[in-house]
Amino acid sequence: MVNGEALATDATTLDSLCRELGFADAKIATALNGAFVPKTERITAELTDGDTVEILSPRQGG
């Protein structure tokens, strides 16, 4: 699940999933199964079937 929607992917890490979805150079925040994953740890954050991923981009305003 990515942002609440089912997604089939061959990505094995959070970093590879972000790249697959076009977020390679984007400033985003990520969470894996409800836990924040810093950018430096995405490359080692392994994905398995049934994981829930959230990808958020910062917004300005208030």
C-alpha positions in Angstrom: 0.0 0.0 0.0 1.3 3.4 -0.9 -0.6 6.4 0.4 -3.6 4.2 0.9 -3.7 2.6 -2.5 -2.6 -0.9 -3.4 0.5 -0.9 -5.6 2.4 -3.8 -7.2 6.1 -3.2 -7.4 9.4 -5.1 -7.7 11.1 -2.5 -5.5 12.9 -4.2 -2.6 13.8 -1.0 -0.6 12.0 2.2 0.2 14.6 4.1 -1.8 14.0 2.0 -4.9 10.3 2.5 -4.5 10.7 6.2 -4.3 12.8 6.2 -7.4 10.3 4.0 -9.3 7.5 6.5 -8.4 9.5 9.5 -9.7 10.6 10.9 -6.3 14.4 10.3 -6.8 15.3 14.0 -6.4 12.2 15.3 -4.6 12.2 16.6 -1.1 9.8 14.2 0.6 9.1 12.6 3.9 8.5 8.8 4.1 7.1 6.4 6.6 7.1 2.6 6.5 4.4 0.8 8.5 3.8 4.0 10.4 7.4 4.7 11.4 9.2 7.7 9.9 12.2 6.7 7.7 14.9 9.4 7.2 16.3 9.9 3.7 19.6 8.4 4.8 17.9 5.1 5.8 15.6 4.6 2.8 18.3 2.6 1.0 18.4 0.0 3.8 14.6 0.0 4.6 13.6 -3.3 3.0 10.0 -3.8 1.7 8.0 -6.9 2.1 4.5 -7.9 1.0 1.8 -6.1 3.0 3.9 -3.1 4.0 2.3 0.3 4.2 4.2 3.2 2.8 3.4 6.9 3.1 5.2 9.4 0.9 4.5 13.1 1.7 5.8 16.3 0.1 6.1 19.5 2.1 3.6 22.2 1.4 3.9 25.9 2.1 1.3 28.1 3.6 -0.7 27.8 6.7 
